[in-house]
Amino acid sequence: MSEDSAEFGNVSIALTGSGGAGVITAGAMLLDAAARAGCYGMFVRSSGPQIRGGEAAALIRLSMQPVEAQDDVFHLLVGLDWHNIERFAVELPLAANSLVIADPANGPPPEVIIETGARIVEVPLKDMAKAVPNGRPNMVALGLIAGLTGLPEETLQAALAKVLEGKGEKALQASLAAALAGLATSAGLEFDRRLPAATGHEKSRWQISGNQAAGLGAIRGGVRFVAAYPITPATEILEWLAAGLAKVGGALVQAEDELASINMIIGASYGGTPALTATSGPGLALMTESIGLAVASEVPIVVIDVMRGGPSTGIPTKSEQSDLNIALFGLHGDAPHIVVAPASIGDCVFTANWAVHLAESLQVPALVLSDQFLGQSRAIIDQPADLAFATQRLTVETVGDGYRRYALAAGGVSPMAIPGTPGGQYTAEGLEHTPRGMPSSQVTDHVAQLDKRRDKILGFDYGDHWAQITEDVDSDLAIITWGSTAGPVREALNRLRAGGRTFRLIVPRLLAPASPQRMAAALRGVKRALVIEQSHSAQFFHYLRGYFDLPCPADSYHRPGPLPFRPGELVEQIANWSAA
């Protein structure tokens, strides 16, 4: 890392191996040990699109300060084996002062590792594991990493006990013995990125992934029914909700496909139960017609799209912000709906909660755009503020003759009769309709209902939640970004501020409806803006240019996944842009 301060403690580790080598398990244990030691951290997993086998890496960054992005380089790389590492070596930047631990049993490191100039040290991980009954190399590597980075032995033991408590005492003791062997070996190795000792913070912090956080936010918002079809990288939302919903009296159904899941949640919501599905880009494409049905029939639903590289099947295990266009414009006809995006792992709690609130309050579909980086990364974070929105659907308990479900009410939101409400029968379907819900092809009805559906979301007061606007509000240079890209942008700006430069950072959470007046106010006094995003065609930049009437010249820095933005790269880009 070029501009970080080692005195604060910051170390990035890559643990690599073929599928089944246990690198992901060891990475999760390392993060847990770090949390118990009072550290912040982030654990990102990297793998190919294969079902089993192939390449895998646990990418961990530990720090005494909150982290939201991967670092510029990895200070320590431990290779359990070198199988297929060339497939994702570009994701493992090393420097001359990086340390690579290589097991001589696997042969010499590949050229892609040697050519980085990193210092390579051989440690017989497999032989050390064989010396322990039922020992495994990944546990030896775990102990080695803990020793090199300065994590206390007791936190390592506690992390092992937590993960392996269901495996039996024999498995726990074997793993512990292997880890302690690695810990002892670390004492003979030189490594200058040890973390300072700190304890006593773990109870006030969370270890959570973005997918888990989104599930928690949905339950806080009142969701009690979920139907979904598993799809990478959204499946963990469903796995977490399956247990979480049961605790609050809700239910989850695994549908036969995405078409079934979207129609199931429409039916549940029509029956009065706040409902959600989670998917990724290919699933969202299949759901668009039914989302349009929810728009036309004014049935509130929430769809979480954990984006991955596209188009088509794309790269299921890598991150990209390229579903923005389909989320904004993918429904046929004029179909106003809500699109929101969390700006961090912790913000997934708030944004999912808010999405349920908006859907229920406005009786519209709300789409939440997370992505693989946010969703599948696990982080140690400060506990988010306990800011929850209660479910607020406007309903009627009794109605008289001539119930008008789609009456042109003030604010555009008309009371919804839940099935079984006396006198509240009405037709809810995709055909255009009269205020009573009867199908109509009349121009007056079509225009009136279009206006109703549009005006209710345009006239709603979204408050300050529409965006995060931070630091240097008096600066005449602004950076605009969204979603997971906000993390590395924030770190890059912090580095630039240390050099005396100032920037205004605007991270919209509400993407649709467009909020040109709010954006104009946020940019007041700004002379130039730079839009940063992870998409090949600069989708966000063009959306801002087309719908927000930016009051200042704007430039774009964009590229697709699967490589994440790193702070050092953005420091260079922002510095060059601001000096131009």
C-alpha positions as CSV (number, residue, x, y, z in Angstrom):
1,M,0.0,0.0,0.0
2,S,1.5,3.2,-1.1
3,E,0.1,5.8,1.3
4,D,-1.4,4.0,4.3
5,S,0.1,4.4,7.8
6,A,1.5,1.2,9.3
7,E,1.2,2.7,12.8
8,F,-2.6,2.2,12.5
9,G,-2.2,-1.4,11.6
10,N,-3.2,-2.6,8.2
11,V,-2.4,-5.9,6.6
12,S,-3.9,-7.7,3.5
13,I,-3.6,-11.5,3.2
14,A,-4.4,-13.9,0.3
15,L,-4.9,-17.6,1.0
16,T,-5.1,-19.5,-2.2
17,G,-5.7,-23.1,-3.2
18,S,-7.9,-25.3,-5.4
19,G,-11.5,-25.9,-4.5
20,G,-11.8,-28.2,-1.5
21,A,-8.5,-27.1,0.0
22,G,-10.3,-25.2,2.7
23,V,-9.1,-21.7,2.0
24,I,-12.6,-20.2,2.5
25,T,-13.1,-21.9,5.9
26,A,-9.6,-20.7,7.0
27,G,-10.4,-17.2,5.9
28,A,-13.6,-17.1,7.8
29,M,-11.8,-18.3,11.0
30,L,-9.1,-15.7,10.5
31,L,-11.7,-12.9,10.3
32,D,-13.4,-14.2,13.5
33,A,-10.1,-14.3,15.3
34,A,-9.3,-10.7,14.2
35,A,-12.7,-9.6,15.5
36,R,-12.0,-11.1,18.9
37,A,-8.7,-9.3,18.9
38,G,-10.4,-5.9,18.4
39,C,-9.7,-5.4,14.7
40,Y,-11.8,-4.3,11.8
41,G,-11.6,-6.3,8.7
42,M,-13.1,-7.6,5.4
43,F,-13.1,-11.1,4.0
44,V,-13.7,-11.3,0.2
45,R,-13.8,-14.7,-1.5
46,S,-12.7,-15.2,-5.0
47,S,-13.6,-18.3,-7.1
48,G,-14.4,-19.3,-10.6
49,P,-17.9,-20.2,-11.9
50,Q,-17.4,-24.0,-11.4
51,I,-19.7,-25.9,-9.1
52,R,-16.9,-27.8,-7.5
53,G,-13.1,-27.7,-7.8
54,G,-11.3,-25.0,-9.7
55,E,-9.5,-22.0,-8.1
56,A,-10.4,-20.4,-4.8
57,A,-8.9,-17.6,-2.7
58,A,-9.7,-16.0,0.6
59,L,-8.8,-12.3,0.5
60,I,-8.7,-10.8,3.9
61,R,-7.8,-7.2,5.0
62,L,-7.4,-6.5,8.7
63,S,-7.0,-3.0,10.2
64,M,-7.4,-1.0,13.3
65,Q,-9.6,1.3,11.3
66,P,-12.8,0.5,9.5
67,V,-12.3,-0.9,6.0
68,E,-14.7,-1.0,3.0
69,A,-12.3,-2.0,0.2
70,Q,-9.5,-4.3,-0.7
71,D,-6.0,-2.7,-0.4
72,D,-3.7,-1.9,-3.3
73,V,-1.5,-5.0,-2.8
74,F,-1.4,-8.1,-0.7
75,H,1.3,-8.0,1.9
76,L,1.1,-11.8,2.6
77,L,0.1,-14.6,0.2
78,V,0.0,-18.2,1.4
79,G,-0.4,-20.8,-1.4
80,L,-1.8,-24.1,-0.3
81,D,-1.3,-25.2,-3.9
82,W,-0.9,-23.4,-7.2
83,H,-3.7,-25.1,-9.2
84,N,-5.3,-22.7,-11.6
85,I,-3.8,-19.7,-9.9
86,E,-3.1,-18.1,-13.3
87,R,-6.9,-17.8,-13.7
88,F,-7.1,-15.1,-11.0
89,A,-3.5,-14.0,-10.4
90,V,-4.5,-10.5,-11.7
91,E,-6.7,-10.3,-8.6
92,L,-3.7,-10.8,-6.4
93,P,-1.4,-7.8,-6.8
94,L,1.9,-8.2,-5.0
95,A,4.8,-5.9,-4.3
96,A,8.5,-6.4,-3.8
97,N,8.0,-6.2,-0.1
98,S,5.2,-8.8,-0.1
99,L,5.8,-12.2,1.5
100,V,4.8,-15.3,-0.4
101,I,4.6,-18.6,1.6
102,A,5.1,-21.6,-0.8
103,D,4.9,-25.3,0.1
104,P,7.9,-27.1,-1.6
105,A,5.6,-30.1,-2.0
106,N,3.7,-28.2,-4.7
107,G,6.9,-27.4,-6.7
108,P,8.1,-23.9,-7.4
109,P,5.6,-21.0,-7.5
110,P,4.3,-20.2,-11.0
111,E,5.9,-17.5,-13.1
112,V,2.9,-15.1,-12.4
113,I,4.0,-15.1,-8.8
114,I,7.7,-15.0,-9.3
115,E,7.6,-12.1,-11.7
116,T,6.0,-9.8,-9.1
117,G,9.4,-9.7,-7.3
118,A,7.8,-10.7,-4.0
119,R,9.9,-12.4,-1.3
120,I,9.3,-16.2,-1.4
121,V,9.8,-18.4,1.6
122,E,9.2,-22.1,1.6
123,V,7.2,-23.7,4.5
124,P,6.3,-27.4,4.3
125,L,2.6,-26.9,5.1
126,K,1.5,-30.4,4.0
127,D,4.3,-32.2,5.9
128,M,3.5,-30.2,9.0
129,A,-0.2,-31.2,8.6
130,K,0.8,-34.9,8.2
131,A,2.7,-34.7,11.5
132,V,-0.6,-34.0,13.3
133,P,-3.2,-36.8,13.4
134,N,-6.1,-35.7,11.1
135,G,-4.3,-32.4,10.6
136,R,-5.0,-30.2,7.5
137,P,-2.7,-27.8,5.7
138,N,-5.3,-25.0,5.8
139,M,-5.3,-25.1,9.6
140,V,-1.5,-24.9,9.6
141,A,-1.7,-21.9,7.2
142,L,-4.3,-20.3,9.5
143,G,-2.0,-20.5,12.5
144,L,0.9,-19.3,10.4
145,I,-1.0,-16.2,9.3
146,A,-2.3,-15.5,12.8
147,G,1.3,-15.6,14.1
148,L,2.7,-13.4,11.3
149,T,0.0,-10.7,11.7
150,G,0.1,-10.7,15.5
151,L,-3.3,-12.2,16.4
152,P,-3.3,-13.6,19.9
153,E,-3.3,-17.3,20.3
154,E,-6.4,-17.2,22.5
155,T,-8.5,-15.5,19.8
156,L,-7.4,-18.1,17.3
157,Q,-8.4,-20.9,19.7
158,A,-11.8,-19.2,20.3
159,A,-12.4,-18.8,16.5
160,L,-11.6,-22.5,15.9
161,A,-13.9,-23.6,18.8
162,K,-16.8,-21.5,17.4
163,V,-16.6,-22.9,13.9
164,L,-15.8,-26.5,14.8
165,E,-18.1,-27.0,17.8
166,G,-20.4,-29.2,15.9
167,K,-17.6,-31.4,14.4
168,G,-16.7,-33.1,17.7
169,E,-13.8,-32.8,20.1
170,K,-11.5,-34.9,17.9
171,A,-11.8,-32.6,14.9
172,L,-11.4,-29.5,17.1
173,Q,-8.2,-30.8,18.7
174,A,-6.7,-31.9,15.4
175,S,-7.4,-28.4,13.9
176,L,-6.1,-26.7,16.9
177,A,-2.9,-28.7,17.0
178,A,-2.3,-28.0,13.3
179,A,-2.9,-24.2,13.8
180,L,-0.6,-24.1,16.8
181,A,2.1,-25.8,14.7
182,G,1.7,-23.0,12.1
183,L,1.7,-20.4,14.9
184,A,5.0,-21.7,16.2
185,T,6.6,-21.7,12.8
186,S,5.7,-18.0,12.2
187,A,8.2,-17.0,14.9
188,G,11.1,-17.8,12.6
189,L,9.8,-15.7,9.7
190,E,10.3,-12.0,9.0
191,F,7.1,-10.0,8.4
192,D,6.7,-6.3,9.2
193,R,2.9,-5.9,9.1
194,R,1.9,-7.1,12.5
195,L,-1.3,-5.7,14.0
196,P,-1.0,-3.8,17.3
197,A,-2.7,-5.5,20.3
198,A,-6.2,-4.4,21.0
199,T,-9.1,-6.1,22.8
200,G,-12.5,-5.4,24.2
201,H,-14.3,-4.1,21.1
202,E,-15.8,-7.3,19.6
203,K,-19.1,-7.1,21.5
204,S,-19.8,-3.6,20.0
205,R,-19.1,-4.8,16.4
206,W,-20.8,-7.0,14.0
207,Q,-19.4,-9.7,11.7
208,I,-21.8,-9.8,8.8
209,S,-22.0,-10.1,5.0
210,G,-24.0,-7.8,2.8
211,N,-26.4,-10.7,2.0
212,Q,-27.1,-11.3,5.6
213,A,-27.4,-7.6,6.3
214,A,-30.0,-7.3,3.5
215,G,-32.0,-10.2,5.0
216,L,-31.9,-8.6,8.4
217,G,-33.1,-5.2,7.0
218,A,-35.9,-6.9,5.2
219,I,-37.2,-8.6,8.4
220,R,-36.9,-5.3,10.2
221,G,-39.0,-3.7,7.5
222,G,-41.8,-6.3,8.0
223,V,-41.2,-8.9,5.3
224,R,-42.8,-12.1,6.4
225,F,-42.9,-14.1,3.2
226,V,-40.1,-14.9,0.7
227,A,-40.2,-17.0,-2.4
228,A,-37.0,-17.4,-4.5
229,Y,-35.0,-19.6,-6.7
230,P,-31.3,-20.1,-5.7
231,I,-28.8,-18.1,-7.9
232,T,-25.2,-17.0,-7.3
233,P,-24.5,-14.5,-5.7
234,A,-27.9,-14.0,-4.0
235,T,-28.4,-17.4,-2.5
236,E,-27.0,-16.6,0.9
237,I,-29.9,-14.1,1.4
238,L,-32.3,-16.9,1.1
239,E,-30.3,-19.2,3.3
240,W,-30.2,-16.6,6.1
241,L,-33.9,-15.7,5.7
242,A,-35.0,-19.3,5.8
243,A,-33.9,-19.4,9.5
244,G,-34.5,-15.7,10.2
245,L,-38.1,-15.7,9.0
246,A,-39.0,-18.7,11.1
247,K,-38.0,-16.8,14.2
248,V,-40.6,-14.1,13.5
249,G,-43.4,-16.3,12.3
250,G,-42.6,-15.8,8.6
251,A,-42.0,-18.4,5.8
252,L,-39.7,-19.0,2.9
253,V,-40.6,-21.1,-0.2
254,Q,-38.0,-22.3,-2.7
255,A,-39.8,-21.9,-6.0
256,E,-39.2,-23.9,-9.1
257,D,-37.9,-20.9,-11.0
258,E,-37.7,-17.1,-11.0
259,L,-41.1,-16.8,-12.8
260,A,-42.8,-18.7,-10.0
261,S,-41.0,-16.8,-7.2
262,I,-42.0,-13.4,-8.4
263,N,-45.6,-14.4,-8.9
264,M,-45.7,-16.0,-5.5
265,I,-44.6,-12.9,-3.7
266,I,-47.1,-10.8,-5.7
267,G,-49.8,-13.2,-4.5
268,A,-48.6,-13.0,-0.9
269,S,-48.5,-9.3,-0.9
270,Y,-51.9,-9.1,-2.5
271,G,-53.1,-11.1,0.5
272,G,-51.6,-8.6,2.9
273,T,-48.2,-10.0,3.8
274,P,-45.1,-7.9,2.9
275,A,-43.0,-10.1,0.6
276,L,-39.6,-10.3,-1.1
277,T,-37.5,-12.3,-3.5
278,A,-33.8,-12.2,-4.1
279,T,-32.0,-12.9,-7.4
280,S,-29.3,-11.8,-9.8
281,G,-29.3,-10.4,-13.3
282,P,-30.5,-13.4,-15.2
283,G,-33.3,-13.9,-12.7
284,L,-34.3,-10.2,-12.8
285,A,-34.6,-10.5,-16.6
286,L,-37.1,-13.3,-16.2
287,M,-39.1,-11.4,-13.6
288,T,-39.6,-8.1,-15.5
289,E,-43.1,-8.9,-16.9
290,S,-44.4,-9.8,-13.5
291,I,-42.8,-6.7,-11.9
292,G,-44.8,-4.7,-14.4
293,L,-48.0,-6.5,-13.2
294,A,-47.1,-5.4,-9.7
295,V,-46.8,-1.8,-11.0
296,A,-50.1,-1.9,-12.8
297,S,-52.0,-3.6,-10.0
298,E,-50.2,-1.5,-7.3
299,V,-49.1,-4.5,-5.3
300,P,-46.0,-3.7,-3.1
301,I,-43.1,-6.1,-3.5
302,V,-39.3,-6.0,-2.9
303,V,-36.8,-7.6,-5.3
304,I,-33.1,-7.7,-4.2
305,D,-30.8,-8.0,-7.2
306,V,-27.3,-9.0,-6.2
307,M,-25.5,-8.1,-9.4
308,R,-22.8,-10.1,-11.1
309,G,-20.9,-9.8,-14.4
310,G,-23.1,-10.0,-17.4
311,P,-24.7,-10.2,-19.9
312,S,-26.5,-13.6,-20.0
313,T,-24.9,-16.1,-17.5
314,G,-21.8,-13.8,-17.5
315,I,-19.5,-14.3,-14.6
316,P,-21.6,-15.6,-11.7
317,T,-18.9,-15.3,-9.0
318,K,-17.6,-11.8,-9.8
319,S,-19.0,-8.3,-9.2
320,E,-20.2,-5.7,-11.6
321,Q,-22.6,-2.8,-11.5
322,S,-24.1,-3.5,-14.9
323,D,-27.7,-4.3,-14.0
324,L,-28.5,-0.6,-13.5
325,N,-30.1,-0.2,-16.9
326,I,-32.4,-3.1,-16.6
327,A,-33.4,-2.1,-13.1
328,L,-34.2,1.4,-14.2
329,F,-35.7,0.8,-17.7
330,G,-36.3,-3.0,-18.0
331,L,-40.1,-2.9,-17.6
332,H,-42.2,-2.4,-20.8
333,G,-44.5,0.6,-20.9
334,D,-44.4,3.5,-18.5
335,A,-43.9,1.6,-15.3
336,P,-42.7,3.8,-12.4
337,H,-41.1,1.9,-9.5
338,I,-38.4,2.3,-6.9
339,V,-34.7,1.5,-7.3
340,V,-32.4,1.8,-4.3
341,A,-28.8,0.8,-3.7
342,P,-26.8,0.3,-0.5
343,A,-23.5,2.0,-0.2
344,S,-21.7,-0.4,2.1
345,I,-22.1,-3.8,3.8
346,G,-23.6,-2.1,6.9
347,D,-25.8,0.0,4.8
348,C,-27.5,-3.1,3.4
349,V,-29.4,-3.3,6.6
350,F,-30.8,0.2,6.3
351,T,-31.4,0.1,2.5
352,A,-33.3,-3.2,2.5
353,N,-35.4,-2.0,5.4
354,W,-36.1,1.3,3.6
355,A,-37.0,-0.5,0.4
356,V,-39.7,-2.4,2.2
357,H,-41.0,0.8,3.8
358,L,-41.1,2.5,0.4
359,A,-42.8,-0.4,-1.4
360,E,-45.4,-0.7,1.3
361,S,-46.0,3.0,1.7
362,L,-46.3,3.7,-2.0
363,Q,-47.8,0.3,-3.1
364,V,-45.1,-0.2,-5.7
365,P,-42.3,-2.7,-6.5
366,A,-39.0,-1.7,-5.0
367,L,-35.7,-3.0,-6.5
368,V,-32.6,-3.2,-4.4
369,L,-29.3,-3.2,-6.3
370,S,-26.6,-4.9,-4.3
371,D,-23.7,-6.8,-5.9
372,Q,-21.4,-9.7,-5.5
373,F,-18.8,-7.7,-3.7
374,L,-21.2,-6.3,-1.1
375,G,-23.3,-9.5,-0.9
376,Q,-20.7,-12.2,-0.4
377,S,-18.0,-10.2,1.4
378,R,-18.0,-10.5,5.2
379,A,-16.9,-7.6,7.3
380,I,-16.2,-6.5,10.9
381,I,-18.1,-3.3,11.2
382,D,-19.4,-1.0,13.9
383,Q,-23.0,-1.9,14.7
384,P,-25.2,0.2,12.4
385,A,-27.6,2.7,13.9
386,D,-30.9,1.1,14.9
387,L,-33.0,3.1,12.5
388,A,-36.0,1.0,11.4
389,F,-39.0,1.8,9.4
390,A,-42.3,0.2,10.3
391,T,-44.5,-1.3,7.6
392,Q,-47.0,1.4,6.5
393,R,-49.4,0.0,4.0
394,L,-52.6,2.0,3.6
395,T,-55.5,-0.4,3.9
396,V,-59.2,-0.3,4.7
397,E,-61.0,-2.5,7.2
398,T,-64.6,-2.0,6.0
399,V,-65.9,-0.4,2.8
400,G,-69.2,0.6,1.5
401,D,-70.8,-0.1,-1.9
402,G,-68.7,0.8,-4.9
403,Y,-65.2,0.3,-3.5
404,R,-62.8,2.2,-5.7
405,R,-59.4,0.4,-5.3
406,Y,-57.7,2.7,-7.8
407,A,-59.4,5.9,-6.8
408,L,-57.5,9.1,-7.8
409,A,-56.6,9.9,-4.2
410,A,-54.5,12.7,-3.0
411,G,-50.9,11.7,-3.1
412,G,-51.7,8.9,-5.5
413,V,-51.9,6.1,-2.9
414,S,-55.4,4.7,-2.6
415,P,-56.4,2.4,0.2
416,M,-56.0,-1.3,-0.4
417,A,-58.6,-3.8,0.7
418,I,-57.0,-7.1,1.8
419,P,-58.9,-10.2,0.6
420,G,-61.7,-11.0,3.0
421,T,-62.4,-7.3,3.8
422,P,-66.2,-7.0,3.7
423,G,-67.2,-5.1,0.5
424,G,-63.6,-4.9,-0.6
425,Q,-63.7,-7.1,-3.6
426,Y,-61.9,-5.8,-6.7
427,T,-60.0,-6.9,-9.7
428,A,-56.2,-6.6,-9.6
429,E,-54.5,-7.5,-12.9
430,G,-52.2,-6.2,-15.6
431,L,-54.9,-4.7,-17.9
432,E,-55.4,-1.0,-17.6
433,H,-58.4,-0.3,-15.5
434,T,-61.0,2.2,-14.1
435,P,-60.7,3.4,-10.5
436,R,-62.9,0.4,-9.6
437,G,-60.4,-2.0,-11.2
438,M,-62.5,-2.9,-14.2
439,P,-60.5,-3.3,-17.5
440,S,-60.6,-0.3,-19.7
441,S,-59.0,0.8,-22.9
442,Q,-60.3,4.4,-22.6
443,V,-57.8,7.2,-23.0
444,T,-59.0,9.0,-20.0
445,D,-58.6,6.0,-17.7
446,H,-55.2,5.1,-19.1
447,V,-53.9,8.7,-18.6
448,A,-55.4,9.0,-15.2
449,Q,-53.9,5.8,-13.9
450,L,-50.5,6.5,-15.5
451,D,-50.5,9.9,-13.7
452,K,-51.5,8.3,-10.5
453,R,-48.7,5.7,-10.5
454,R,-46.2,8.3,-11.5
455,D,-47.2,11.1,-9.1
456,K,-47.2,9.0,-6.0
457,I,-43.5,8.2,-6.3
458,L,-42.5,11.6,-7.5
459,G,-44.3,13.4,-4.7
460,F,-43.1,11.3,-1.9
461,D,-40.7,12.8,0.7
462,Y,-37.6,10.6,0.7
463,G,-35.9,13.0,3.1
464,D,-32.1,12.9,3.5
465,H,-32.0,9.2,3.0
466,W,-31.9,9.7,-0.8
467,A,-28.0,10.0,-0.7
468,Q,-25.0,10.0,1.5
469,I,-23.2,13.4,1.1
470,T,-20.0,13.5,3.1
471,E,-17.0,15.6,3.9
472,D,-15.8,18.8,2.3
473,V,-19.3,20.1,1.4
474,D,-17.7,23.5,0.5
475,S,-15.4,21.9,-2.1
476,D,-15.9,22.9,-5.7
477,L,-14.9,19.4,-6.9
478,A,-17.4,16.5,-6.5
479,I,-17.1,12.8,-6.8
480,I,-20.4,10.9,-7.6
481,T,-20.5,7.2,-7.2
482,W,-22.9,4.5,-6.1
483,G,-23.1,1.0,-4.5
484,S,-20.0,-0.9,-3.6
485,T,-17.8,1.5,-5.5
486,A,-18.3,4.0,-2.7
487,G,-16.0,2.0,-0.4
488,P,-12.7,2.4,-2.4
489,V,-13.7,5.9,-3.4
490,R,-14.1,6.9,0.3
491,E,-10.6,5.5,1.1
492,A,-9.1,7.2,-1.9
493,L,-10.5,10.6,-0.9
494,N,-9.2,10.1,2.7
495,R,-5.7,9.6,1.3
496,L,-6.0,12.7,-0.9
497,R,-7.3,14.7,2.0
498,A,-4.2,13.8,4.0
499,G,-2.4,15.7,1.3
500,G,-4.5,18.8,1.7
501,R,-7.0,18.2,-1.2
502,T,-10.8,18.5,-0.7
503,F,-13.7,16.9,-2.5
504,R,-17.4,16.6,-2.0
505,L,-18.6,13.0,-2.1
506,I,-22.2,12.2,-3.2
507,V,-23.4,8.6,-3.1
508,P,-27.1,8.3,-4.2
509,R,-29.0,5.6,-2.4
510,L,-32.3,6.4,-4.3
511,L,-31.6,5.8,-8.0
512,A,-35.3,5.9,-9.2
513,P,-37.2,8.0,-9.3
514,A,-34.6,10.4,-10.5
515,S,-34.1,13.3,-8.1
516,P,-32.7,16.1,-10.2
517,Q,-33.6,18.9,-7.7
518,R,-31.9,17.0,-4.8
519,M,-28.8,16.3,-6.9
520,A,-28.7,20.0,-8.0
521,A,-28.8,21.1,-4.4
522,A,-26.0,18.6,-3.5
523,L,-23.9,20.0,-6.3
524,R,-24.5,23.6,-5.5
525,G,-21.2,25.5,-5.8
526,V,-19.4,22.6,-7.6
527,K,-17.5,23.5,-10.7
528,R,-16.7,19.9,-11.9
529,A,-17.8,16.4,-11.1
530,L,-16.3,13.0,-11.7
531,V,-18.6,9.9,-11.9
532,I,-17.0,6.6,-10.9
533,E,-18.7,3.2,-11.5
534,Q,-18.0,-0.4,-12.4
535,S,-19.7,-0.9,-15.8
536,H,-18.3,-1.2,-19.3
537,S,-20.7,1.3,-20.9
538,A,-20.8,3.9,-18.1
539,Q,-24.5,3.3,-17.4
540,F,-24.6,5.5,-14.2
541,F,-22.9,8.4,-15.9
542,H,-25.3,8.4,-18.8
543,Y,-28.3,8.1,-16.5
544,L,-27.1,11.1,-14.6
545,R,-26.5,13.1,-17.8
546,G,-29.9,12.2,-19.2
547,Y,-32.1,12.6,-16.1
548,F,-30.4,14.9,-13.6
549,D,-29.6,18.1,-15.5
550,L,-26.2,18.3,-13.8
551,P,-25.4,22.0,-13.1
552,C,-21.7,21.4,-13.8
553,P,-19.4,19.6,-16.3
554,A,-19.1,15.9,-15.5
555,D,-16.5,13.4,-16.5
556,S,-16.6,9.6,-16.2
557,Y,-14.2,7.0,-14.9
558,H,-15.5,3.5,-15.4
559,R,-14.6,0.0,-16.2
560,P,-16.3,-3.4,-15.9
561,G,-15.7,-6.2,-13.4
562,P,-14.4,-8.5,-12.3
563,L,-11.5,-6.6,-10.9
564,P,-12.5,-4.4,-8.0
565,F,-11.5,-0.8,-7.8
566,R,-8.6,-0.3,-5.4
567,P,-7.9,3.0,-3.5
568,G,-4.5,3.6,-5.0
569,E,-5.9,3.4,-8.6
570,L,-8.6,5.9,-7.7
571,V,-6.2,8.2,-6.0
572,E,-4.2,8.4,-9.2
573,Q,-7.3,8.9,-11.4
574,I,-8.9,11.5,-9.1
575,A,-5.6,13.4,-8.7
576,N,-5.1,13.5,-12.5
577,W,-8.7,14.5,-13.1
578,S,-8.6,17.3,-10.5
579,A,-5.4,18.7,-11.9
580,A,-6.5,18.7,-15.5
